[in-house]
Amino acid sequence: VQVVVHGRVQGVGFRYSALRQAAGLGLTGWVRNLADGSVECWLEGPEPDIAAMLEWLGIGPAYARVRGVAVQQRKPAGFTHFDVVTDA
């Protein structure tokens, strides 16, 4: 799935917290900040684990204030691990 998380989600450790959460669930994909202040994730893995990650994304780490989570089903791309994508 492709997920965009809205709210106060940048500058609060969201991406690295998401990395730990996704790795703990055995998910693959990536997470990155977007220019509009939101965070985007690509998640691949078993449906129950994705559901658990989506639940976590709706809350986020301690200092985040999630206002909304938009989810779109996507065809798996075959990622082998989960990464934080940063600007070059």
MARTOR-714377 format. One line per field, with one value per residue: x, y, z of N, C-alpha, C in turn; residue number from 0. Coordinates in steps of 0.02 Angstrom, whole numbers. Each point is the difference from the previous one (the first is absolute). Layout:
<sefis>
nc1: X,...
nc2: Y,...
nc3: Z,...
cac1: X,...
cac2: Y,...
cac3: Z,...
cc1: X,...
cc2: Y,...
cc3: Z,...
num: NUM,...
</sefis>
This chain:
<sefis>
nc1: 42,-27,35,-43,44,-55,24,15,29,23,63,-32,46,-47,44,43,-51,-20,64,5,-56,15,62,-28,-37,62,-20,-11,43,-30,32,-35,33,-57,5,-60,50,-24,-15,38,-39,42,-52,41,-45,-5,-61,4,60,-25,-52,46,35,-54,-14,63,-3,-58,51,48,61,30,43,-19,-33,-22,-13,37,-26,30,-39,46,-39,56,23,18,51,-7,-11,63,-3,1,-6,40,-41,61,-6,21
nc2: -59,54,31,49,20,31,60,2,-16,61,-17,-59,-18,24,20,18,29,24,16,19,33,24,13,23,26,8,64,8,42,59,51,56,57,34,37,-29,-33,-39,-61,-28,-55,-47,-39,-51,-49,-46,-9,-50,-8,5,-37,-38,4,-11,-45,-22,1,-24,-24,-39,28,4,34,-51,34,-62,33,-39,-56,12,-52,-21,-46,-33,-11,-55,35,-40,49,0,65,30,56,44,33,25,65,-4
nc3: 0,-26,46,11,46,21,13,65,-57,-7,12,-1,-45,-40,-45,47,30,-59,-10,64,-6,-60,22,55,-47,-22,-1,-63,-27,10,29,-15,11,-2,-53,-1,29,-48,18,-47,-1,-16,8,9,-1,47,-20,44,-27,-62,19,30,-56,-35,46,-2,-66,21,35,-25,-2,59,-38,-35,-45,-8,-56,-39,-24,-58,-16,-43,-25,1,-60,34,23,52,44,18,13,58,-36,28,-40,-11,2,-62
cac1: -42,32,-32,22,-20,-5,0,68,34,70,36,-19,27,-51,27,41,-47,-35,48,3,-65,-6,49,-25,-56,25,-23,49,-23,37,-35,35,-35,-22,9,-58,1,-26,46,-25,28,-17,3,-12,3,-65,-54,-5,55,-14,-54,31,40,-47,-24,54,7,-54,20,69,41,-25,-11,-39,-72,-26,-67,-33,40,-30,27,-19,27,47,31,66,59,50,54,28,9,-34,48,-18,23,16,19,72
cac2: 59,65,36,68,18,73,28,18,-64,12,30,-33,-68,-45,-48,-52,-40,-43,-51,-51,-34,-42,-55,-46,-37,-37,31,30,62,60,57,62,63,34,73,33,-12,-67,-56,-52,-67,-56,-59,-66,-55,-32,46,16,43,66,29,23,59,55,22,40,63,44,30,23,4,41,72,9,13,-23,25,-44,-50,-19,-64,-24,-66,1,-64,-5,13,-50,23,-53,27,64,54,71,35,69,41,-3
cac3: 0,2,56,14,68,6,68,21,-9,-17,55,63,-1,-29,-49,32,40,-48,-20,53,3,-60,5,51,-29,-58,-62,-45,-33,16,29,-16,9,-61,3,31,72,16,-6,-45,11,-45,43,-30,47,14,17,72,20,-28,41,63,-15,-13,66,30,-38,21,64,-8,61,55,-12,-62,6,-64,-15,-49,-35,-64,-20,-67,-18,-56,-17,32,-41,15,44,43,67,11,1,5,-59,15,-59,-15
cc1: 44,-39,28,-30,4,-1,69,40,72,34,-15,25,-46,31,39,-41,-38,46,4,-64,-7,47,-23,-58,22,-24,59,-30,43,-46,40,-44,-21,5,-58,-4,-28,56,-33,36,-23,9,-17,9,-68,-52,-7,56,-8,-54,28,41,-46,-29,52,7,-54,14,69,37,-27,-16,-38,-73,-30,-72,-37,50,-38,36,-25,33,45,25,69,57,57,58,24,13,-36,52,-32,31,11,18,76,32
cc2: 62,42,70,20,75,20,24,-64,7,35,-31,-72,-50,-53,-56,-43,-48,-56,-56,-41,-49,-60,-51,-43,-42,28,25,62,58,52,62,60,27,76,35,-12,-67,-52,-53,-65,-46,-62,-63,-53,-31,50,14,47,70,34,27,63,60,27,43,67,50,36,32,2,54,72,14,15,-16,26,-45,-46,-20,-62,-18,-68,7,-71,-3,11,-49,24,-56,23,67,54,67,34,73,37,-3,68
cc3: 0,50,4,67,7,74,17,1,-25,59,67,2,-33,-46,34,48,-45,-24,52,3,-59,3,51,-25,-60,-66,-42,-32,20,32,-17,18,-68,11,35,76,21,-7,-44,15,-55,42,-39,54,10,25,75,24,-28,41,67,-12,-14,66,34,-35,19,66,-5,65,48,-19,-65,18,-68,-9,-49,-33,-63,-26,-70,-11,-61,-13,33,-50,15,42,45,71,5,9,17,-60,20,-63,-9,4
num: 0,1,2,3,4,5,6,7,8,9,10,11,12,13,14,15,16,17,18,19,20,21,22,23,24,25,26,27,28,29,30,31,32,33,34,35,36,37,38,39,40,41,42,43,44,45,46,47,48,49,50,51,52,53,54,55,56,57,58,59,60,61,62,63,64,65,66,67,68,69,70,71,72,73,74,75,76,77,78,79,80,81,82,83,84,85,86,87
</sefis>
